[in-house]
Amino acid sequence: MIVLGLTGSIAMGKSEAARMLRRFGVPVFDSDAMVHALLAPAGEAFAEVAAAFPEAIVEGAVDRRRLGAIVFVDAAARKRLEAILHPRVFLAQRRFLEKAERGGARIAALEIPLLFETGGEKRVDHVAVVSAPPEIQRARALTRPGMTAERLDAILKAQLPDSEKCRRADYVLPTGGSKRALLRAIARMLRDLCERPGGVWPWPRERTDMADA
């Protein structure tokens, strides 16, 4: 089974690309949704995150804006958070891929926003990056609840530049134009992938404990 890494900077259109991949029958793991589940009050990581970042807890729940404000400006805090979350996300990804393989999937995708930043490209066969012009990206991001120009700049500073992600990708999926253009690009990519052999899956069992989700 081929493992595709789907990534891209904030507001570049990863969710739309993931929806289209699912339309083609490709199972897609949503790493960000997994993090949301882990941070929920009943989530597996809640107690540990609350102990490490008590200032991010508001009315018994993790305030992701507060947590983000902390870790985006403090590298040591970001490492602490990653050490809590990444092994759990990594294990969930393994279980997802095991299920996809049992279901006979030829290709499975891991949607990982910080794929390059966390070394995740080592755990996939090929990488697809979603990309749009910076003015479109910025306009999209600033429509999000709670987003400010200052917070967006801090997020972008913590991420690898879009140009570098595109340079390192096997496929670049344009999300600044029509949905039809993106759908065609995904179809071309999948046709190409179906002609390629898999490589990294199954991961060695001992890698489950790695922290680079």
ZALO-862237 format. One record per residue (C-alpha): z, x, y; residue number from 1. Coordinates in steps of 0.2 Angstrom, whole numbers, plus 5000, padded with zeros to 4 digits. Layout:
// ZALO-862237
{atom {Z, X, Y}, NUM}
...
//
This chain:
// ZALO-862237
{atom {5000, 5000, 5000}, 1}
{atom {4995, 5006, 5017}, 2}
{atom {5009, 5006, 5030}, 3}
{atom {5003, 5004, 5048}, 4}
{atom {5015, 5008, 5063}, 5}
{atom {5012, 4996, 5077}, 6}
{atom {5019, 5002, 5094}, 7}
{atom {5016, 5002, 5113}, 8}
{atom {5026, 5003, 5129}, 9}
{atom {5035, 4988, 5136}, 10}
{atom {5025, 4973, 5141}, 11}
{atom {5009, 4980, 5133}, 12}
{atom {5006, 4966, 5121}, 13}
{atom {5014, 4971, 5104}, 14}
{atom {5020, 4953, 5100}, 15}
{atom {5002, 4946, 5103}, 16}
{atom {4995, 4960, 5092}, 17}
{atom {5008, 4956, 5078}, 18}
{atom {5003, 4938, 5078}, 19}
{atom {4985, 4942, 5076}, 20}
{atom {4989, 4954, 5062}, 21}
{atom {4998, 4940, 5053}, 22}
{atom {4983, 4929, 5055}, 23}
{atom {4974, 4941, 5045}, 24}
{atom {4987, 4940, 5032}, 25}
{atom {4996, 4957, 5036}, 26}
{atom {5015, 4955, 5034}, 27}
{atom {5023, 4962, 5050}, 28}
{atom {5041, 4968, 5052}, 29}
{atom {5048, 4965, 5069}, 30}
{atom {5060, 4979, 5073}, 31}
{atom {5066, 4972, 5089}, 32}
{atom {5070, 4955, 5081}, 33}
{atom {5080, 4965, 5068}, 34}
{atom {5090, 4973, 5082}, 35}
{atom {5093, 4956, 5090}, 36}
{atom {5100, 4950, 5073}, 37}
{atom {5111, 4965, 5071}, 38}
{atom {5119, 4963, 5089}, 39}
{atom {5122, 4945, 5087}, 40}
{atom {5141, 4940, 5086}, 41}
{atom {5139, 4938, 5067}, 42}
{atom {5128, 4953, 5066}, 43}
{atom {5131, 4967, 5055}, 44}
{atom {5132, 4980, 5069}, 45}
{atom {5141, 4969, 5082}, 46}
{atom {5159, 4975, 5079}, 47}
{atom {5154, 4994, 5079}, 48}
{atom {5143, 4991, 5095}, 49}
{atom {5158, 4982, 5103}, 50}
{atom {5170, 4996, 5099}, 51}
{atom {5158, 5009, 5106}, 52}
{atom {5152, 4999, 5121}, 53}
{atom {5166, 4987, 5126}, 54}
{atom {5159, 4986, 5144}, 55}
{atom {5143, 4978, 5136}, 56}
{atom {5153, 4963, 5129}, 57}
{atom {5153, 4947, 5139}, 58}
{atom {5161, 4931, 5132}, 59}
{atom {5161, 4938, 5115}, 60}
{atom {5143, 4943, 5114}, 61}
{atom {5133, 4959, 5117}, 62}
{atom {5125, 4958, 5135}, 63}
{atom {5109, 4967, 5131}, 64}
{atom {5105, 4970, 5149}, 65}
{atom {5122, 4978, 5152}, 66}
{atom {5119, 4988, 5136}, 67}
{atom {5102, 4993, 5141}, 68}
{atom {5108, 4999, 5158}, 69}
{atom {5121, 5010, 5150}, 70}
{atom {5109, 5018, 5137}, 71}
{atom {5094, 5020, 5147}, 72}
{atom {5103, 5032, 5160}, 73}
{atom {5114, 5041, 5147}, 74}
{atom {5106, 5051, 5133}, 75}
{atom {5123, 5053, 5124}, 76}
{atom {5126, 5034, 5124}, 77}
{atom {5109, 5031, 5118}, 78}
{atom {5111, 5042, 5103}, 79}
{atom {5128, 5033, 5099}, 80}
{atom {5119, 5017, 5099}, 81}
{atom {5104, 5024, 5089}, 82}
{atom {5117, 5031, 5076}, 83}
{atom {5124, 5013, 5074}, 84}
{atom {5107, 5003, 5073}, 85}
{atom {5094, 5014, 5066}, 86}
{atom {5100, 5017, 5048}, 87}
{atom {5102, 4998, 5047}, 88}
{atom {5085, 4994, 5054}, 89}
{atom {5078, 5008, 5042}, 90}
{atom {5085, 4999, 5027}, 91}
{atom {5078, 4982, 5032}, 92}
{atom {5061, 4990, 5034}, 93}
{atom {5062, 4997, 5016}, 94}
{atom {5067, 4980, 5010}, 95}
{atom {5053, 4972, 5019}, 96}
{atom {5040, 4984, 5012}, 97}
{atom {5047, 4982, 4995}, 98}
{atom {5044, 4963, 4996}, 99}
{atom {5027, 4966, 5004}, 100}
{atom {5022, 4977, 4989}, 101}
{atom {5028, 4965, 4976}, 102}
{atom {5018, 4951, 4985}, 103}
{atom {5002, 4962, 4983}, 104}
{atom {5000, 4966, 5001}, 105}
{atom {4986, 4979, 5004}, 106}
{atom {4992, 4983, 5021}, 107}
{atom {5010, 4980, 5029}, 108}
{atom {5014, 4984, 5047}, 109}
{atom {5030, 4990, 5055}, 110}
{atom {5031, 4984, 5073}, 111}
{atom {5042, 4998, 5081}, 112}
{atom {5043, 4999, 5100}, 113}
{atom {5049, 5017, 5101}, 114}
{atom {5040, 5023, 5086}, 115}
{atom {5034, 5040, 5093}, 116}
{atom {5051, 5042, 5102}, 117}
{atom {5061, 5041, 5086}, 118}
{atom {5049, 5051, 5075}, 119}
{atom {5044, 5035, 5066}, 120}
{atom {5026, 5041, 5064}, 121}
{atom {5032, 5051, 5049}, 122}
{atom {5035, 5035, 5040}, 123}
{atom {5019, 5027, 5042}, 124}
{atom {5001, 5031, 5036}, 125}
{atom {4992, 5026, 5052}, 126}
{atom {4998, 5021, 5070}, 127}
{atom {4990, 5008, 5081}, 128}
{atom {4995, 5008, 5099}, 129}
{atom {4993, 4992, 5111}, 130}
{atom {4988, 4997, 5128}, 131}
{atom {4984, 4989, 5145}, 132}
{atom {4981, 4995, 5162}, 133}
{atom {4997, 5000, 5171}, 134}
{atom {4995, 4987, 5184}, 135}
{atom {4994, 4973, 5171}, 136}
{atom {5009, 4981, 5161}, 137}
{atom {5020, 4981, 5177}, 138}
{atom {5015, 4963, 5182}, 139}
{atom {5019, 4957, 5164}, 140}
{atom {5036, 4966, 5164}, 141}
{atom {5042, 4960, 5181}, 142}
{atom {5040, 4942, 5175}, 143}
{atom {5054, 4944, 5162}, 144}
{atom {5071, 4937, 5165}, 145}
{atom {5082, 4950, 5173}, 146}
{atom {5069, 4963, 5175}, 147}
{atom {5069, 4973, 5191}, 148}
{atom {5057, 4987, 5197}, 149}
{atom {5072, 4999, 5196}, 150}
{atom {5076, 4994, 5178}, 151}
{atom {5057, 4994, 5173}, 152}
{atom {5056, 5012, 5180}, 153}
{atom {5071, 5017, 5170}, 154}
{atom {5064, 5010, 5154}, 155}
{atom {5047, 5018, 5157}, 156}
{atom {5055, 5035, 5160}, 157}
{atom {5064, 5033, 5143}, 158}
{atom {5047, 5030, 5134}, 159}
{atom {5033, 5041, 5130}, 160}
{atom {5019, 5039, 5143}, 161}
{atom {5005, 5026, 5137}, 162}
{atom {4992, 5040, 5139}, 163}
{atom {5001, 5051, 5126}, 164}
{atom {5004, 5037, 5114}, 165}
{atom {4985, 5033, 5115}, 166}
{atom {4981, 5051, 5112}, 167}
{atom {4992, 5052, 5096}, 168}
{atom {4987, 5035, 5089}, 169}
{atom {4974, 5032, 5075}, 170}
{atom {4969, 5016, 5083}, 171}
{atom {4971, 5010, 5101}, 172}
{atom {4971, 4991, 5103}, 173}
{atom {4966, 4985, 5121}, 174}
{atom {4977, 4971, 5127}, 175}
{atom {4972, 4970, 5145}, 176}
{atom {4957, 4959, 5143}, 177}
{atom {4954, 4944, 5132}, 178}
{atom {4962, 4939, 5116}, 179}
{atom {4945, 4938, 5108}, 180}
{atom {4943, 4957, 5112}, 181}
{atom {4959, 4961, 5105}, 182}
{atom {4956, 4951, 5089}, 183}
{atom {4939, 4960, 5087}, 184}
{atom {4948, 4977, 5089}, 185}
{atom {4961, 4972, 5075}, 186}
{atom {4947, 4966, 5064}, 187}
{atom {4938, 4983, 5065}, 188}
{atom {4954, 4992, 5062}, 189}
{atom {4958, 4982, 5047}, 190}
{atom {4941, 4985, 5040}, 191}
{atom {4943, 5003, 5042}, 192}
{atom {4961, 5003, 5034}, 193}
{atom {4955, 4994, 5019}, 194}
{atom {4943, 5009, 5015}, 195}
{atom {4958, 5021, 5016}, 196}
{atom {4971, 5026, 5003}, 197}
{atom {4989, 5024, 5006}, 198}
{atom {5001, 5039, 5007}, 199}
{atom {5019, 5038, 5013}, 200}
{atom {5025, 5022, 5003}, 201}
{atom {5035, 5021, 4993}, 202}
{atom {5048, 5031, 5003}, 203}
{atom {5060, 5042, 4994}, 204}
{atom {5076, 5033, 4991}, 205}
{atom {5086, 5046, 4999}, 206}
{atom {5077, 5043, 5016}, 207}
{atom {5086, 5026, 5017}, 208}
{atom {5101, 5035, 5026}, 209}
{atom {5090, 5043, 5039}, 210}
{atom {5094, 5038, 5057}, 211}
{atom {5076, 5037, 5064}, 212}
{atom {5072, 5019, 5063}, 213}
//
